Amino acid sequence: MEIAERIRSSIANHSVAHNGEELKVTISLGVALITPDVQDKDELIRQADAALYRAKHNGRNQVQIWD
């Protein structure tokens, strides 16, 4: 979670030049953890994807963890 937040913050604090304009870019990230409940990689990806969509739904430019 800490690493994901550092990545998100770093991107949000950086601008990109495009056609003479400075553009701000943000990202949303979903984080899932390997636990005894996670049986395979597909489940891990499903959980991370659900967390990502929650981040987008809650306003974007944030990190959400599967819980």
PDB file of N, CA, C, O and CB in Angstrom:
ATOM      1  N   MET A   1       0.826  -1.185   0.000  1.00  0.00           N
ATOM      2  CA  MET A   1       0.000   0.000   0.000  1.00  0.00           C
ATOM      3  C   MET A   1       0.879   1.260   0.000  1.00  0.00           C
ATOM      4  O   MET A   1       0.605   2.226  -0.712  1.00  0.00           O
ATOM      5  CB  MET A   1      -0.944  -0.008   1.213  1.00  0.00           C
ATOM      6  N   GLU A   2       1.925   1.224   0.805  1.00  0.00           N
ATOM      7  CA  GLU A   2       2.828   2.362   0.901  1.00  0.00           C
ATOM      8  C   GLU A   2       3.525   2.633  -0.441  1.00  0.00           C
ATOM      9  O   GLU A   2       3.641   3.783  -0.865  1.00  0.00           O
ATOM     10  CB  GLU A   2       3.871   2.117   2.001  1.00  0.00           C
ATOM     11  N   ILE A   3       3.973   1.593  -1.084  1.00  0.00           N
ATOM     12  CA  ILE A   3       4.645   1.753  -2.385  1.00  0.00           C
ATOM     13  C   ILE A   3       3.663   2.263  -3.430  1.00  0.00           C
ATOM     14  O   ILE A   3       4.003   3.143  -4.220  1.00  0.00           O
ATOM     15  CB  ILE A   3       5.268   0.415  -2.851  1.00  0.00           C
ATOM     16  N   ALA A   4       2.453   1.721  -3.444  1.00  0.00           N
ATOM     17  CA  ALA A   4       1.435   2.171  -4.395  1.00  0.00           C
ATOM     18  C   ALA A   4       1.131   3.648  -4.195  1.00  0.00           C
ATOM     19  O   ALA A   4       0.977   4.386  -5.168  1.00  0.00           O
ATOM     20  CB  ALA A   4       0.150   1.341  -4.247  1.00  0.00           C
ATOM     21  N   GLU A   5       1.044   4.085  -2.950  1.00  0.00           N
ATOM     22  CA  GLU A   5       0.772   5.503  -2.670  1.00  0.00           C
ATOM     23  C   GLU A   5       1.932   6.383  -3.123  1.00  0.00           C
ATOM     24  O   GLU A   5       1.705   7.480  -3.634  1.00  0.00           O
ATOM     25  CB  GLU A   5       0.509   5.715  -1.166  1.00  0.00           C
ATOM     26  N   ARG A   6       3.145   5.932  -2.950  1.00  0.00           N
ATOM     27  CA  ARG A   6       4.303   6.710  -3.428  1.00  0.00           C
ATOM     28  C   ARG A   6       4.279   6.846  -4.950  1.00  0.00           C
ATOM     29  O   ARG A   6       4.573   7.915  -5.487  1.00  0.00           O
ATOM     30  CB  ARG A   6       5.626   6.044  -2.979  1.00  0.00           C
ATOM     31  N   ILE A   7       3.930   5.766  -5.639  1.00  0.00           N
ATOM     32  CA  ILE A   7       3.833   5.807  -7.105  1.00  0.00           C
ATOM     33  C   ILE A   7       2.737   6.773  -7.528  1.00  0.00           C
ATOM     34  O   ILE A   7       2.951   7.610  -8.405  1.00  0.00           O
ATOM     35  CB  ILE A   7       3.555   4.396  -7.681  1.00  0.00           C
ATOM     36  N   ARG A   8       1.556   6.662  -6.907  1.00  0.00           N
ATOM     37  CA  ARG A   8       0.436   7.542  -7.243  1.00  0.00           C
ATOM     38  C   ARG A   8       0.808   9.008  -7.035  1.00  0.00           C
ATOM     39  O   ARG A   8       0.563   9.845  -7.904  1.00  0.00           O
ATOM     40  CB  ARG A   8      -0.795   7.187  -6.399  1.00  0.00           C
ATOM     41  N   SER A   9       1.396   9.313  -5.893  1.00  0.00           N
ATOM     42  CA  SER A   9       1.768  10.681  -5.560  1.00  0.00           C
ATOM     43  C   SER A   9       2.820  11.225  -6.523  1.00  0.00           C
ATOM     44  O   SER A   9       2.735  12.377  -6.949  1.00  0.00           O
ATOM     45  CB  SER A   9       2.285  10.751  -4.130  1.00  0.00           C
ATOM     46  N   SER A  10       3.792  10.416  -6.861  1.00  0.00           N
ATOM     47  CA  SER A  10       4.846  10.843  -7.767  1.00  0.00           C
ATOM     48  C   SER A  10       4.277  11.201  -9.138  1.00  0.00           C
ATOM     49  O   SER A  10       4.672  12.205  -9.730  1.00  0.00           O
ATOM     50  CB  SER A  10       5.903   9.749  -7.903  1.00  0.00           C
ATOM     51  N   ILE A  11       3.373  10.401  -9.632  1.00  0.00           N
ATOM     52  CA  ILE A  11       2.751  10.679 -10.935  1.00  0.00           C
ATOM     53  C   ILE A  11       1.890  11.931 -10.856  1.00  0.00           C
ATOM     54  O   ILE A  11       1.927  12.759 -11.766  1.00  0.00           O
ATOM     55  CB  ILE A  11       1.901   9.478 -11.405  1.00  0.00           C
ATOM     56  N   ALA A  12       1.113  12.087  -9.785  1.00  0.00           N
ATOM     57  CA  ALA A  12       0.236  13.250  -9.635  1.00  0.00           C
ATOM     58  C   ALA A  12       1.030  14.553  -9.531  1.00  0.00           C
ATOM     59  O   ALA A  12       0.529  15.611  -9.912  1.00  0.00           O
ATOM     60  CB  ALA A  12      -0.649  13.084  -8.403  1.00  0.00           C
ATOM     61  N   ASN A  13       2.248  14.488  -9.024  1.00  0.00           N
ATOM     62  CA  ASN A  13       3.068  15.684  -8.867  1.00  0.00           C
ATOM     63  C   ASN A  13       3.937  15.984 -10.082  1.00  0.00           C
ATOM     64  O   ASN A  13       4.776  16.884 -10.042  1.00  0.00           O
ATOM     65  CB  ASN A  13       3.938  15.539  -7.658  1.00  0.00           C
ATOM     66  N   HIS A  14       3.742  15.243 -11.147  1.00  0.00           N
ATOM     67  CA  HIS A  14       4.541  15.406 -12.355  1.00  0.00           C
ATOM     68  C   HIS A  14       3.618  15.861 -13.485  1.00  0.00           C
ATOM     69  O   HIS A  14       2.486  15.388 -13.588  1.00  0.00           O
ATOM     70  CB  HIS A  14       5.282  14.076 -12.729  1.00  0.00           C
ATOM     71  N   SER A  15       4.086  16.760 -14.317  1.00  0.00           N
ATOM     72  CA  SER A  15       3.293  17.162 -15.481  1.00  0.00           C
ATOM     73  C   SER A  15       3.980  16.675 -16.748  1.00  0.00           C
ATOM     74  O   SER A  15       5.184  16.419 -16.765  1.00  0.00           O
ATOM     75  CB  SER A  15       3.098  18.707 -15.521  1.00  0.00           C
ATOM     76  N   VAL A  16       3.202  16.556 -17.786  1.00  0.00           N
ATOM     77  CA  VAL A  16       3.673  16.044 -19.071  1.00  0.00           C
ATOM     78  C   VAL A  16       3.409  17.105 -20.134  1.00  0.00           C
ATOM     79  O   VAL A  16       2.301  17.633 -20.225  1.00  0.00           O
ATOM     80  CB  VAL A  16       2.972  14.691 -19.439  1.00  0.00           C
ATOM     81  N   ALA A  17       4.419  17.417 -20.936  1.00  0.00           N
ATOM     82  CA  ALA A  17       4.242  18.369 -22.028  1.00  0.00           C
ATOM     83  C   ALA A  17       3.647  17.649 -23.234  1.00  0.00           C
ATOM     84  O   ALA A  17       4.125  16.592 -23.645  1.00  0.00           O
ATOM     85  CB  ALA A  17       5.591  19.045 -22.400  1.00  0.00           C
ATOM     86  N   HIS A  18       2.590  18.247 -23.793  1.00  0.00           N
ATOM     87  CA  HIS A  18       1.953  17.679 -24.981  1.00  0.00           C
ATOM     88  C   HIS A  18       1.387  18.816 -25.815  1.00  0.00           C
ATOM     89  O   HIS A  18       0.541  19.578 -25.347  1.00  0.00           O
ATOM     90  CB  HIS A  18       0.834  16.660 -24.595  1.00  0.00           C
ATOM     91  N   ASN A  19       1.855  18.926 -27.051  1.00  0.00           N
ATOM     92  CA  ASN A  19       1.407  19.984 -27.964  1.00  0.00           C
ATOM     93  C   ASN A  19       1.503  21.371 -27.335  1.00  0.00           C
ATOM     94  O   ASN A  19       0.598  22.192 -27.487  1.00  0.00           O
ATOM     95  CB  ASN A  19      -0.023  19.723 -28.402  1.00  0.00           C
ATOM     96  N   GLY A  20       2.588  21.622 -26.638  1.00  0.00           N
ATOM     97  CA  GLY A  20       2.817  22.918 -26.044  1.00  0.00           C
ATOM     98  C   GLY A  20       2.066  23.183 -24.749  1.00  0.00           C
ATOM     99  O   GLY A  20       2.134  24.288 -24.211  1.00  0.00           O
ATOM    100  N   GLU A  21       1.364  22.202 -24.252  1.00  0.00           N
ATOM    101  CA  GLU A  21       0.618  22.350 -23.000  1.00  0.00           C
ATOM    102  C   GLU A  21       1.201  21.439 -21.936  1.00  0.00           C
ATOM    103  O   GLU A  21       1.728  20.369 -22.239  1.00  0.00           O
ATOM    104  CB  GLU A  21      -0.877  22.040 -23.209  1.00  0.00           C
ATOM    105  N   GLU A  22       1.100  21.873 -20.687  1.00  0.00           N
ATOM    106  CA  GLU A  22       1.494  21.035 -19.556  1.00  0.00           C
ATOM    107  C   GLU A  22       0.250  20.315 -19.051  1.00  0.00           C
ATOM    108  O   GLU A  22      -0.717  20.953 -18.634  1.00  0.00           O
ATOM    109  CB  GLU A  22       2.161  21.884 -18.413  1.00  0.00           C
ATOM    110  N   LEU A  23       0.276  19.008 -19.090  1.00  0.00           N
ATOM    111  CA  LEU A  23      -0.860  18.202 -18.657  1.00  0.00           C
ATOM    112  C   LEU A  23      -0.555  17.522 -17.333  1.00  0.00           C
ATOM    113  O   LEU A  23       0.554  17.030 -17.125  1.00  0.00           O
ATOM    114  CB  LEU A  23      -1.219  17.158 -19.721  1.00  0.00           C
ATOM    115  N   LYS A  24      -1.517  17.493 -16.451  1.00  0.00           N
ATOM    116  CA  LYS A  24      -1.402  16.760 -15.200  1.00  0.00           C
ATOM    117  C   LYS A  24      -2.004  15.371 -15.429  1.00  0.00           C
ATOM    118  O   LYS A  24      -3.071  15.237 -16.029  1.00  0.00           O
ATOM    119  CB  LYS A  24      -2.121  17.519 -14.016  1.00  0.00           C
ATOM    120  N   VAL A  25      -1.328  14.372 -14.958  1.00  0.00           N
ATOM    121  CA  VAL A  25      -1.782  12.995 -15.097  1.00  0.00           C
ATOM    122  C   VAL A  25      -1.947  12.411 -13.706  1.00  0.00           C
ATOM    123  O   VAL A  25      -1.109  12.633 -12.832  1.00  0.00           O
ATOM    124  CB  VAL A  25      -0.787  12.148 -15.951  1.00  0.00           C
ATOM    125  N   THR A  26      -3.024  11.665 -13.497  1.00  0.00           N
ATOM    126  CA  THR A  26      -3.221  10.965 -12.235  1.00  0.00           C
ATOM    127  C   THR A  26      -3.539   9.504 -12.528  1.00  0.00           C
ATOM    128  O   THR A  26      -3.928   9.144 -13.638  1.00  0.00           O
ATOM    129  CB  THR A  26      -4.356  11.625 -11.397  1.00  0.00           C
ATOM    130  N   ILE A  27      -3.364   8.683 -11.514  1.00  0.00           N
ATOM    131  CA  ILE A  27      -3.702   7.268 -11.653  1.00  0.00           C
ATOM    132  C   ILE A  27      -4.469   6.812 -10.415  1.00  0.00           C
ATOM    133  O   ILE A  27      -4.373   7.404  -9.340  1.00  0.00           O
ATOM    134  CB  ILE A  27      -2.422   6.405 -11.858  1.00  0.00           C
ATOM    135  N   SER A  28      -5.213   5.766 -10.602  1.00  0.00           N
ATOM    136  CA  SER A  28      -5.843   5.060  -9.496  1.00  0.00           C
ATOM    137  C   SER A  28      -5.234   3.672  -9.457  1.00  0.00           C
ATOM    138  O   SER A  28      -4.938   3.083 -10.497  1.00  0.00           O
ATOM    139  CB  SER A  28      -7.410   5.003  -9.650  1.00  0.00           C
ATOM    140  N   LEU A  29      -5.047   3.150  -8.249  1.00  0.00           N
ATOM    141  CA  LEU A  29      -4.441   1.828  -8.096  1.00  0.00           C
ATOM    142  C   LEU A  29      -5.286   0.968  -7.174  1.00  0.00           C
ATOM    143  O   LEU A  29      -5.839   1.448  -6.184  1.00  0.00           O
ATOM    144  CB  LEU A  29      -3.005   1.943  -7.553  1.00  0.00           C
ATOM    145  N   GLY A  30      -5.378  -0.300  -7.512  1.00  0.00           N
ATOM    146  CA  GLY A  30      -6.018  -1.288  -6.651  1.00  0.00           C
ATOM    147  C   GLY A  30      -4.965  -2.249  -6.139  1.00  0.00           C
ATOM    148  O   GLY A  30      -4.140  -2.742  -6.909  1.00  0.00           O
ATOM    149  N   VAL A  31      -4.989  -2.517  -4.842  1.00  0.00           N
ATOM    150  CA  VAL A  31      -3.991  -3.374  -4.208  1.00  0.00           C
ATOM    151  C   VAL A  31      -4.693  -4.581  -3.593  1.00  0.00           C
ATOM    152  O   VAL A  31      -5.725  -4.448  -2.935  1.00  0.00           O
ATOM    153  CB  VAL A  31      -3.184  -2.591  -3.128  1.00  0.00           C
ATOM    154  N   ALA A  32      -4.120  -5.749  -3.815  1.00  0.00           N
ATOM    155  CA  ALA A  32      -4.598  -6.983  -3.177  1.00  0.00           C
ATOM    156  C   ALA A  32      -3.393  -7.699  -2.578  1.00  0.00           C
ATOM    157  O   ALA A  32      -2.274  -7.591  -3.081  1.00  0.00           O
ATOM    158  CB  ALA A  32      -5.356  -7.912  -4.205  1.00  0.00           C
ATOM    159  N   LEU A  33      -3.638  -8.417  -1.518  1.00  0.00           N
ATOM    160  CA  LEU A  33      -2.568  -9.106  -0.810  1.00  0.00           C
ATOM    161  C   LEU A  33      -2.686 -10.612  -0.958  1.00  0.00           C
ATOM    162  O   LEU A  33      -3.786 -11.161  -1.020  1.00  0.00           O
ATOM    163  CB  LEU A  33      -2.577  -8.727   0.658  1.00  0.00           C
ATOM    164  N   ILE A  34      -1.560 -11.257  -1.012  1.00  0.00           N
ATOM    165  CA  ILE A  34      -1.546 -12.724  -1.006  1.00  0.00           C
ATOM    166  C   ILE A  34      -1.787 -13.168   0.438  1.00  0.00           C
ATOM    167  O   ILE A  34      -1.001 -12.866   1.336  1.00  0.00           O
ATOM    168  CB  ILE A  34      -0.174 -13.304  -1.574  1.00  0.00           C
ATOM    169  N   THR A  35      -2.873 -13.878   0.637  1.00  0.00           N
ATOM    170  CA  THR A  35      -3.245 -14.384   1.963  1.00  0.00           C
ATOM    171  C   THR A  35      -3.639 -15.850   1.829  1.00  0.00           C
ATOM    172  O   THR A  35      -3.751 -16.349   0.710  1.00  0.00           O
ATOM    173  CB  THR A  35      -4.416 -13.545   2.586  1.00  0.00           C
ATOM    174  N   PRO A  36      -3.852 -16.549   2.934  1.00  0.00           N
ATOM    175  CA  PRO A  36      -4.298 -17.946   2.839  1.00  0.00           C
ATOM    176  C   PRO A  36      -5.646 -18.108   2.111  1.00  0.00           C
ATOM    177  O   PRO A  36      -5.944 -19.181   1.586  1.00  0.00           O
ATOM    178  CB  PRO A  36      -4.407 -18.536   4.233  1.00  0.00           C
ATOM    179  N   ASP A  37      -6.453 -17.038   2.086  1.00  0.00           N
ATOM    180  CA  ASP A  37      -7.750 -17.106   1.400  1.00  0.00           C
ATOM    181  C   ASP A  37      -7.636 -17.047  -0.114  1.00  0.00           C
ATOM    182  O   ASP A  37      -8.551 -17.471  -0.821  1.00  0.00           O
ATOM    183  CB  ASP A  37      -8.632 -15.987   1.868  1.00  0.00           C
ATOM    184  N   VAL A  38      -6.528 -16.528  -0.617  1.00  0.00           N
ATOM    185  CA  VAL A  38      -6.335 -16.392  -2.060  1.00  0.00           C
ATOM    186  C   VAL A  38      -5.786 -17.710  -2.593  1.00  0.00           C
ATOM    187  O   VAL A  38      -4.679 -18.124  -2.250  1.00  0.00           O
ATOM    188  CB  VAL A  38      -5.373 -15.201  -2.400  1.00  0.00           C
ATOM    189  N   GLN A  39      -6.571 -18.348  -3.427  1.00  0.00           N
ATOM    190  CA  GLN A  39      -6.210 -19.675  -3.910  1.00  0.00           C
ATOM    191  C   GLN A  39      -5.337 -19.665  -5.168  1.00  0.00           C
ATOM    192  O   GLN A  39      -4.566 -20.596  -5.396  1.00  0.00           O
ATOM    193  CB  GLN A  39      -7.451 -20.453  -4.180  1.00  0.00           C
ATOM    194  N   ASP A  40      -5.460 -18.616  -5.982  1.00  0.00           N
ATOM    195  CA  ASP A  40      -4.688 -18.582  -7.227  1.00  0.00           C
ATOM    196  C   ASP A  40      -4.513 -17.149  -7.710  1.00  0.00           C
ATOM    197  O   ASP A  40      -5.086 -16.214  -7.151  1.00  0.00           O
ATOM    198  CB  ASP A  40      -5.374 -19.428  -8.314  1.00  0.00           C
ATOM    199  N   LYS A  41      -3.714 -16.994  -8.755  1.00  0.00           N
ATOM    200  CA  LYS A  41      -3.426 -15.663  -9.286  1.00  0.00           C
ATOM    201  C   LYS A  41      -4.671 -14.989  -9.833  1.00  0.00           C
ATOM    202  O   LYS A  41      -4.786 -13.766  -9.757  1.00  0.00           O
ATOM    203  CB  LYS A  41      -2.374 -15.748 -10.370  1.00  0.00           C
ATOM    204  N   ASP A  42      -5.601 -15.748 -10.381  1.00  0.00           N
ATOM    205  CA  ASP A  42      -6.826 -15.155 -10.917  1.00  0.00           C
ATOM    206  C   ASP A  42      -7.633 -14.484  -9.813  1.00  0.00           C
ATOM    207  O   ASP A  42      -8.208 -13.418 -10.034  1.00  0.00           O
ATOM    208  CB  ASP A  42      -7.677 -16.220 -11.618  1.00  0.00           C
ATOM    209  N   GLU A  43      -7.684 -15.085  -8.636  1.00  0.00           N
ATOM    210  CA  GLU A  43      -8.391 -14.485  -7.506  1.00  0.00           C
ATOM    211  C   GLU A  43      -7.680 -13.216  -7.042  1.00  0.00           C
ATOM    212  O   GLU A  43      -8.331 -12.222  -6.720  1.00  0.00           O
ATOM    213  CB  GLU A  43      -8.505 -15.489  -6.344  1.00  0.00           C
ATOM    214  N   LEU A  44      -6.374 -13.247  -7.008  1.00  0.00           N
ATOM    215  CA  LEU A  44      -5.598 -12.073  -6.616  1.00  0.00           C
ATOM    216  C   LEU A  44      -5.860 -10.916  -7.584  1.00  0.00           C
ATOM    217  O   LEU A  44      -6.057  -9.779  -7.154  1.00  0.00           O
ATOM    218  CB  LEU A  44      -4.088 -12.410  -6.573  1.00  0.00           C
ATOM    219  N   ILE A  45      -5.863 -11.198  -8.863  1.00  0.00           N
ATOM    220  CA  ILE A  45      -6.130 -10.177  -9.888  1.00  0.00           C
ATOM    221  C   ILE A  45      -7.561  -9.662  -9.763  1.00  0.00           C
ATOM    222  O   ILE A  45      -7.792  -8.462  -9.904  1.00  0.00           O
ATOM    223  CB  ILE A  45      -5.888 -10.748 -11.309  1.00  0.00           C
ATOM    224  N   ARG A  46      -8.514 -10.534  -9.503  1.00  0.00           N
ATOM    225  CA  ARG A  46      -9.912 -10.120  -9.338  1.00  0.00           C
ATOM    226  C   ARG A  46     -10.044  -9.152  -8.168  1.00  0.00           C
ATOM    227  O   ARG A  46     -10.751  -8.149  -8.265  1.00  0.00           O
ATOM    228  CB  ARG A  46     -10.823 -11.348  -9.121  1.00  0.00           C
ATOM    229  N   GLN A  47      -9.371  -9.448  -7.070  1.00  0.00           N
ATOM    230  CA  GLN A  47      -9.436  -8.579  -5.895  1.00  0.00           C
ATOM    231  C   GLN A  47      -8.788  -7.217  -6.171  1.00  0.00           C
ATOM    232  O   GLN A  47      -9.336  -6.180  -5.799  1.00  0.00           O
ATOM    233  CB  GLN A  47      -8.751  -9.255  -4.698  1.00  0.00           C
ATOM    234  N   ALA A  48      -7.637  -7.226  -6.815  1.00  0.00           N
ATOM    235  CA  ALA A  48      -6.969  -5.965  -7.156  1.00  0.00           C
ATOM    236  C   ALA A  48      -7.822  -5.148  -8.112  1.00  0.00           C
ATOM    237  O   ALA A  48      -7.899  -3.927  -7.977  1.00  0.00           O
ATOM    238  CB  ALA A  48      -5.588  -6.233  -7.778  1.00  0.00           C
ATOM    239  N   ASP A  49      -8.458  -5.792  -9.068  1.00  0.00           N
ATOM    240  CA  ASP A  49      -9.327  -5.113 -10.024  1.00  0.00           C
ATOM    241  C   ASP A  49     -10.532  -4.490  -9.308  1.00  0.00           C
ATOM    242  O   ASP A  49     -10.910  -3.358  -9.608  1.00  0.00           O
ATOM    243  CB  ASP A  49      -9.799  -6.097 -11.115  1.00  0.00           C
ATOM    244  N   ALA A  50     -11.131  -5.219  -8.372  1.00  0.00           N
ATOM    245  CA  ALA A  50     -12.261  -4.682  -7.608  1.00  0.00           C
ATOM    246  C   ALA A  50     -11.825  -3.463  -6.797  1.00  0.00           C
ATOM    247  O   ALA A  50     -12.566  -2.484  -6.707  1.00  0.00           O
ATOM    248  CB  ALA A  50     -12.850  -5.764  -6.674  1.00  0.00           C
ATOM    249  N   ALA A  51     -10.640  -3.513  -6.209  1.00  0.00           N
ATOM    250  CA  ALA A  51     -10.122  -2.376  -5.455  1.00  0.00           C
ATOM    251  C   ALA A  51      -9.862  -1.188  -6.383  1.00  0.00           C
ATOM    252  O   ALA A  51     -10.118  -0.044  -6.007  1.00  0.00           O
ATOM    253  CB  ALA A  51      -8.829  -2.768  -4.711  1.00  0.00           C
ATOM    254  N   LEU A  52      -9.359  -1.448  -7.585  1.00  0.00           N
ATOM    255  CA  LEU A  52      -9.129  -0.391  -8.562  1.00  0.00           C
ATOM    256  C   LEU A  52     -10.433   0.306  -8.916  1.00  0.00           C
ATOM    257  O   LEU A  52     -10.488   1.535  -8.928  1.00  0.00           O
ATOM    258  CB  LEU A  52      -8.472  -0.956  -9.820  1.00  0.00           C
ATOM    259  N   TYR A  53     -11.487  -0.458  -9.207  1.00  0.00           N
ATOM    260  CA  TYR A  53     -12.763   0.149  -9.566  1.00  0.00           C
ATOM    261  C   TYR A  53     -13.372   0.917  -8.399  1.00  0.00           C
ATOM    262  O   TYR A  53     -14.065   1.911  -8.617  1.00  0.00           O
ATOM    263  CB  TYR A  53     -13.733  -0.918 -10.044  1.00  0.00           C
ATOM    264  N   ARG A  54     -13.130   0.483  -7.172  1.00  0.00           N
ATOM    265  CA  ARG A  54     -13.581   1.245  -6.004  1.00  0.00           C
ATOM    266  C   ARG A  54     -12.842   2.584  -5.947  1.00  0.00           C
ATOM    267  O   ARG A  54     -13.449   3.608  -5.634  1.00  0.00           O
ATOM    268  CB  ARG A  54     -13.350   0.436  -4.692  1.00  0.00           C
ATOM    269  N   ALA A  55     -11.537   2.586  -6.247  1.00  0.00           N
ATOM    270  CA  ALA A  55     -10.766   3.834  -6.277  1.00  0.00           C
ATOM    271  C   ALA A  55     -11.332   4.784  -7.330  1.00  0.00           C
ATOM    272  O   ALA A  55     -11.478   5.978  -7.069  1.00  0.00           O
ATOM    273  CB  ALA A  55      -9.273   3.547  -6.564  1.00  0.00           C
ATOM    274  N   LYS A  56     -11.648   4.275  -8.496  1.00  0.00           N
ATOM    275  CA  LYS A  56     -12.220   5.111  -9.553  1.00  0.00           C
ATOM    276  C   LYS A  56     -13.586   5.640  -9.140  1.00  0.00           C
ATOM    277  O   LYS A  56     -13.892   6.813  -9.355  1.00  0.00           O
ATOM    278  CB  LYS A  56     -12.334   4.320 -10.866  1.00  0.00           C
ATOM    279  N   HIS A  57     -14.395   4.792  -8.557  1.00  0.00           N
ATOM    280  CA  HIS A  57     -15.745   5.175  -8.130  1.00  0.00           C
ATOM    281  C   HIS A  57     -15.699   6.240  -7.026  1.00  0.00           C
ATOM    282  O   HIS A  57     -16.578   7.099  -6.957  1.00  0.00           O
ATOM    283  CB  HIS A  57     -16.518   3.938  -7.636  1.00  0.00           C
ATOM    284  N   ASN A  58     -14.687   6.185  -6.175  1.00  0.00           N
ATOM    285  CA  ASN A  58     -14.577   7.109  -5.047  1.00  0.00           C
ATOM    286  C   ASN A  58     -13.868   8.413  -5.400  1.00  0.00           C
ATOM    287  O   ASN A  58     -13.506   9.173  -4.502  1.00  0.00           O
ATOM    288  CB  ASN A  58     -13.852   6.441  -3.917  1.00  0.00           C
ATOM    289  N   GLY A  59     -13.665   8.685  -6.672  1.00  0.00           N
ATOM    290  CA  GLY A  59     -13.127   9.976  -7.064  1.00  0.00           C
ATOM    291  C   GLY A  59     -11.812   9.952  -7.803  1.00  0.00           C
ATOM    292  O   GLY A  59     -11.298  11.013  -8.158  1.00  0.00           O
ATOM    293  N   ARG A  60     -11.248   8.792  -8.050  1.00  0.00           N
ATOM    294  CA  ARG A  60      -9.997   8.651  -8.790  1.00  0.00           C
ATOM    295  C   ARG A  60      -8.811   9.228  -8.058  1.00  0.00           C
ATOM    296  O   ARG A  60      -8.958   9.793  -6.974  1.00  0.00           O
ATOM    297  CB  ARG A  60     -10.117   9.305 -10.125  1.00  0.00           C
ATOM    298  N   ASN A  61      -7.620   9.088  -8.650  1.00  0.00           N
ATOM    299  CA  ASN A  61      -6.365   9.586  -8.091  1.00  0.00           C
ATOM    300  C   ASN A  61      -6.178   9.127  -6.644  1.00  0.00           C
ATOM    301  O   ASN A  61      -5.897   9.930  -5.753  1.00  0.00           O
ATOM    302  CB  ASN A  61      -6.323  11.114  -8.167  1.00  0.00           C
ATOM    303  N   GLN A  62      -6.338   7.826  -6.432  1.00  0.00           N
ATOM    304  CA  GLN A  62      -6.174   7.282  -5.085  1.00  0.00           C
ATOM    305  C   GLN A  62      -5.817   5.798  -5.144  1.00  0.00           C
ATOM    306  O   GLN A  62      -5.886   5.157  -6.192  1.00  0.00           O
ATOM    307  CB  GLN A  62      -7.458   7.490  -4.260  1.00  0.00           C
ATOM    308  N   VAL A  63      -5.440   5.289  -3.998  1.00  0.00           N
ATOM    309  CA  VAL A  63      -5.113   3.873  -3.851  1.00  0.00           C
ATOM    310  C   VAL A  63      -6.174   3.242  -2.953  1.00  0.00           C
ATOM    311  O   VAL A  63      -6.509   3.784  -1.900  1.00  0.00           O
ATOM    312  CB  VAL A  63      -3.667   3.673  -3.257  1.00  0.00           C
ATOM    313  N   GLN A  64      -6.689   2.114  -3.370  1.00  0.00           N
ATOM    314  CA  GLN A  64      -7.624   1.353  -2.549  1.00  0.00           C
ATOM    315  C   GLN A  64      -7.076  -0.059  -2.389  1.00  0.00           C
ATOM    316  O   GLN A  64      -6.481  -0.617  -3.310  1.00  0.00           O
ATOM    317  CB  GLN A  64      -9.055   1.335  -3.183  1.00  0.00           C
ATOM    318  N   ILE A  65      -7.282  -0.619  -1.221  1.00  0.00           N
ATOM    319  CA  ILE A  65      -6.847  -1.990  -0.951  1.00  0.00           C
ATOM    320  C   ILE A  65      -8.068  -2.887  -0.825  1.00  0.00           C
ATOM    321  O   ILE A  65      -9.091  -2.485  -0.270  1.00  0.00           O
ATOM    322  CB  ILE A  65      -5.981  -2.060   0.339  1.00  0.00           C
ATOM    323  N   TRP A  66      -7.958  -4.085  -1.336  1.00  0.00           N
ATOM    324  CA  TRP A  66      -9.030  -5.072  -1.206  1.00  0.00           C
ATOM    325  C   TRP A  66      -9.154  -5.450   0.259  1.00  0.00           C
ATOM    326  O   TRP A  66      -8.156  -5.754   0.913  1.00  0.00           O
ATOM    327  CB  TRP A  66      -8.757  -6.334  -2.089  1.00  0.00           C
ATOM    328  N   ASP A  67     -10.370  -5.431   0.773  1.00  0.00           N
ATOM    329  CA  ASP A  67     -10.577  -5.870   2.150  1.00  0.00           C
ATOM    330  C   ASP A  67     -11.816  -6.706   2.294  1.00  0.00           C
ATOM    331  O   ASP A  67     -12.133  -7.155   3.395  1.00  0.00           O
ATOM    332  CB  ASP A  67     -10.657  -4.691   3.071  1.00  0.00           C
TER     333      ASP A  67
END
